[in-house]
Amino acid sequence: MNDRTALDLLLEHGPLSRTRIGNLTGLSKPTASQLLARLEAAGLVVATGTTAGRPGPGAQLYAINARAAHAAGVDVTPLRIRAAVADLTGATVGEFELPTPRRRTATAVEQVTAALDGAVGAAGLARTDVRRLVIATPGAFDPSTGRLRYASHLPGWHSAGLLEELAAGLPMPVEYENDVNLAAVAEQRLGAARGHENFILLWNEEGLGAAVVIGGRLHRGFTGGAGEVGFLPVPGTPLVRHVTRANSGGFQELAGAQVLPRLARRLGVPAVRQGHYTEVAGELVARAAESGEGPYKEFLDQYATGLATGLASMVAVLDPELVVLSGEAIAAGGEPLRARVRAELAELAAPRPRLVLGSVREHPVLRGALESALAATRDEVFDTSR
């Protein structure tokens, strides 16, 4: 227990002296010295420099051995596959990105291994140096069937034997998680939701979805479909029937990123460059937030009302302490959009959760995959009793 406490302190604070570790843990100097010697012999900590700026010789500093283990994450979307490798401290040491094939020119296993090998190569490592991999996808793998559900827009990822094929093709343990859930993991461990046990993360990029954290843990639901709020029927849009076949629903049709270019045209907002709807939506929202006048104001007001309409149902059921707004089509609106959503939600729902913007802005899904993989890797390598 003392070993793990010391390792966690080194992760949190960076290099520490023997005296500082003793003060933080309550251990005596001899015990702290024995602990550090044991961890150094196990290859988990290294001596790194000395304290400076004080009279007399500096005290030896100790730090986590960053190269003691590595973990990886892969973020799969309909547009691209992005992979990253992190060392034991959490620092990203290698990244790689490739476009998702529009046609089935490569299997899902080949896509994942190509992205992973690119990131591993960028880190100067071999595939076997990675202790654990977490793969993020839209939808969720149904635990009863092993099939990917709620993500019909992801080609090549729906075969019955996919999980077995991935396990056979990769040398490390592999875990799978919904992309929005992993964005919530990133915010809970590094960002706006730190210290919060009950919160919702609302995400809007390729799809509109949510992550639900209750009692500090992700709530996935019976089939992994908790948070698939894009299918939620809401006022302001016609009912969508056979939602899984349509891969859409009322909330998605009211406030999803794909409807924002249409909303802009209807309100007379000047057109932006051509591109994928997520990029166009982000640029439209950013321009509207910056201008705040004329058709831009109406565009941002209607978008905020749409987001608040779906959120009202969620907070009425879950009564969270916090709502984190994330995803490019939301983050681009910044504080002007957040303030509008808050004002609208106050009129539509009885609970009054605090609304904040996500603070993990650079690849939050991939960062969450890395954090999830690192948590399990650290549990494994920090178990010095084995």
Secondary structure, 3 states (H helix, E strand, C coil): CHHHHHHHHHHHHCCEEHHHHHHHHCCCHHHHHHHHHHHHHCCCEEEEEECCCCCCCCCEEEEECHHHCEEEEEEECCCEEEEEEEECCCCEEEEEEEECCCCCCCCHHHHHHHHHHHHHHHCCCCHHHEEEEEEEECCEECCCCCCEECCCCCCCCCCCCHHHHHHHHCCCCEEEEEHHHHHHHHHHHHCCCCCCCCEEEEEECCCEEEEEEECCEECCCCCCCCCCHHHCCCCCCCCCCCHHHHCCCHHHHHHCHHHHHHHHHHHCCCCCCCCCHHHHHHHHHHHHHHHCCHHHHHHHHHHHHHHHHHHHHHHHHHCCCEEEEECHHHHCCHHHHHHHHHHHHHHHCCCCCEEEECCCCCCHHHHHHHHHHHHHHHHHHCCCCC
